[in-house]
Amino acid sequence: MPEEELVELKFRLYDGSDIGPFRYSPTSTVSMLKERIFAEWPKDKKIIPKAANDIKLINAGKILENNKTVGQCRVPFGELPKGVITMHVVVQPSLAKAKSDKVDDTPRKHFCGCTIL
């Protein structure tokens, strides 16, 4: 694939630092981007994703879906020259982990004999 067709992306982390830029084919999926971000994640950060699925990518204010391609996610910029596109990265633990951390809400007996929910 000719180099001019590649899309140059960098990924902005929560603290303002960046991963990249890297060049991707427009047919690369968001899932592939997340795998690369996970592999390149700086080990000295306070927040570290445990898996690529913990990473959410945001471009132009929208959370990108894993099955979308880079070409589908690119926002048309009109006559602006081609350059590096910055996507924002949010680390959000998967829903399965969040459910396992749920507070125990089993009803309990209070000392007065009433049930507390």
N, C-alpha and C positions, 0 to 999 in steps of 0.2 A: 504494500500500500504506500503511495507517495507520502512523504513526510508532511506536505502542506495540508493533507486531509486530516491529520491527527489533531486532537483537541488537547490543549495544555491546561491541566488542572492543578490547583494547590488546595490544601485542606487546612482551614483555620481552626485551631483548637480553642478551648474555653479560656485559655490564658493569653490569647493573642499570638501565640507562636504558630508556625506553619509546618506542615508535612508536604514536601514536594517543592517545586512543581514536577509533575510527571506528564508524559504524553500518552494519550489513549486513543484507540480507534473509536469512532462514533458508534460502533457496534458493541463495545464493551458494556457490560451491565453494571448497575449500581452495586449489585452483590459482589462483583469482581473488585470494584473500587474499595468497598468495605474490607475485603480480605487484604488488599494492599495496605490500607491504613492500619489495620490491626497488626500486620507484620512489621510496619515501619514505626509503630507507636513508641515515642521516647520513654525509656524505662524510669526516668527521674521525675515523672509527673505524679502529682498527688492522686489524680483520678486516672485509673487504667482500666480499659475494657477487658473483661474476662474472655470474650469471644467477639467475632466480627458482628454477630447479631445484636450486640449491645450498642453498636454504633448506628446513629441516625445521621443522614446527610441532608443538609438544607441548602437549596439553591433558589434564589429569587423568592424567598419566604415560604417555600413549599418543601415538606418532607418528601424525599424521593423514595419511590417504591423499588424494591430489590430487583424486580423483573424488567424495569425500564432500562433503556440503553442511554448512553451518554448523549447520543444524537437526539433522542426524544426529550432529554432533560435540559438541553441547551436552550437558553432564552435568546430569541432573536434580538440582536443589538443594532439593527439597521445599518447605518453606514460607518459604525465604529470600526477601527482597525482590529484585526485579530490579535488577541493577547491572552494572557493567563486568566482563566476563570477561577474565582475563589469560591469554594463551597465551605459552608460551616459544618463543624462536626459536634454532635452532642452525644455524650455517653449516657445511655439509659439502660439499666439492667433489664433483661428479658422479663416478660410477664410471668413466666413460670416461677422465677426466683421471687418476684414481688409477692406472689400468692403464698409461697412457703414462709415468708416473713410476716404473714398476717397475724394480728393480735388474737389471742385465744379469747373468744367471746362466749364461752360456755357459761350458762346460768349458774350462779352460786348462791348458797344460803347466807344471808346476813345474820349477825348475832341476835337480831331481834326476831328472827324466824321468817322474815320476808325473803322472797327470791329477787336477786339482783341480776339483771340481764346484762 
